[in-house]
Amino acid sequence: MARQDKTVRAPKAARDIFAEFKDDPDPEVRQRASNWSVAIGLQDVDHLRVSQFLIDTAKRNIRGEITQAEVARLIEEYHSMGGRKKGHCDKSNTPETPT
């Protein structure tokens, strides 16, 4: 039986979230979009859902509106204000797990 090579890619849903940046002329924008797609894809592999807040924040970062440090600060602020308690970033069908 012949072995098939498989390319590992972010799940389609994660790629589609940032499709608007796929053909951006700026290679840094394309790279940030790819990085975010992989990150969100890894969450999906673990059956974690990401919040709309994270997606919106990622898009701001991809556009260059905010830095990675600002992303980290905003996410920490979001979670400290109870964003997680609203059902975001939780495992499906399992008790709440730290992310």
QUISUL-V217632 format. One record per pair of residues at least 6 apart in sequence whose C-alpha atoms are under 8 Angstrom apart, sorted by sequence separation. I is the first residue (numbers start at 1). J is the second residue. D is the distance in whole Angstrom. If there is no record, write none. Layout:
<<I:J:D> <I:J:D>>
This chain:
<<24:30:6> <43:49:7> <60:66:6> <61:67:6> <78:84:8> <84:90:8> <90:96:6> <91:97:7> <23:30:7> <43:50:7> <61:68:7> <90:97:7> <21:29:7> <22:30:6> <21:30:6> <40:50:7> <61:71:7> <89:99:7> <22:33:8> <21:33:6> <58:71:8> <57:71:7> <18:33:6> <15:34:8> <18:37:7> <17:37:8> <54:75:7> <15:37:5> <36:58:7> <14:37:5> <14:38:7> <14:40:6> <33:59:8> <10:37:6> <14:41:5> <10:38:5> <13:41:8> <9:38:8> <32:61:8> <33:62:6> <10:40:8> <11:41:6> <32:62:5> <10:41:5> <10:42:7> <30:62:8> <11:44:8> <29:62:5> <29:63:6> <29:64:8> <51:88:5> <17:55:8> <50:88:6> <51:89:6> <49:88:7> <50:89:5> <49:89:5> <50:90:8> <18:59:8> <48:89:6> <49:90:6> <48:90:6> <49:91:7> <48:91:5> <47:91:6> <48:92:7> <46:91:8> <47:92:6>>
